[in-house]
Amino acid sequence: MGIDPNFEENREREGREHGVDVWGPTDPPETLGIRGTHVAVDFDICLADGACLEDCPVDVFEWVDSPGHPESEIKANPTNEVQCIDCMLCVDVCPVDAIDVDPGRENRL
């Protein structure tokens, strides 16, 4: 199961970390929630295969540490989501559908 495309309606914003909004629930290190708003990454299912970092033409993503998380100890954080050009390459290459990009989402940068 991939990221919930309606997460901003179904989850609470818990704050910011590494420059992006954090959508709960969170309970580190096992439950990390969704990071970002326009470009959103579900940290709970991200496998950190790096495809989004490699394919993004405008370098939206940066690695951040997630020590102790059962899927991976690093995650692709949409630190530079303001640079997103809505090409959807990251969405297309993510093997677990952990990324959602929505140019019409409320609070778009």
Long-range contacts (C-beta under 8 A, 24 or more apart in sequence): 1-45, 1-97, 2-42, 2-45, 2-96, 2-97, 2-98, 2-100, 3-34, 3-40, 3-41, 3-42, 3-45, 3-97, 3-98, 3-99, 3-100, 4-34, 4-42, 5-100, 5-102, 7-34, 7-40, 7-42, 7-100, 8-37, 8-105, 8-106, 8-107, 18-62, 18-64, 18-77, 18-79, 19-77, 19-79, 20-77, 20-78, 20-79, 20-81, 21-107, 28-68, 28-69, 29-66, 29-67, 29-68, 29-69, 30-68, 30-69, 30-70, 32-66, 32-69, 32-75, 35-75, 35-77, 35-78, 36-77, 36-78, 36-81, 37-81, 37-105, 37-107, 37-108, 37-109, 38-78, 38-81, 38-82, 38-84, 38-101, 38-102, 38-103, 38-105, 38-107, 38-108, 38-109, 39-78, 39-81, 39-84, 39-90, 39-99, 39-100, 39-101, 40-78, 40-99, 40-100, 40-101, 40-102, 41-75, 41-76, 41-77, 41-78, 41-98, 41-99, 42-98, 42-99, 43-69, 43-75, 43-98, 44-71, 45-71, 45-96, 45-97, 45-98, 46-71, 46-72, 46-75, 46-76, 46-96, 46-98, 47-71, 47-72, 47-95, 47-96, 47-98, 48-72, 48-73, 48-74, 48-75, 48-76, 49-95, 50-76, 51-90, 51-93, 51-94, 51-95, 52-76, 52-89, 52-90, 52-93, 52-94, 52-99, 54-93, 55-89, 55-90, 55-93, 56-89, 56-90, 57-85, 57-87, 57-89, 58-83, 58-84, 58-85, 59-83, 60-84, 60-90, 61-90, 81-109, 82-109, 84-109
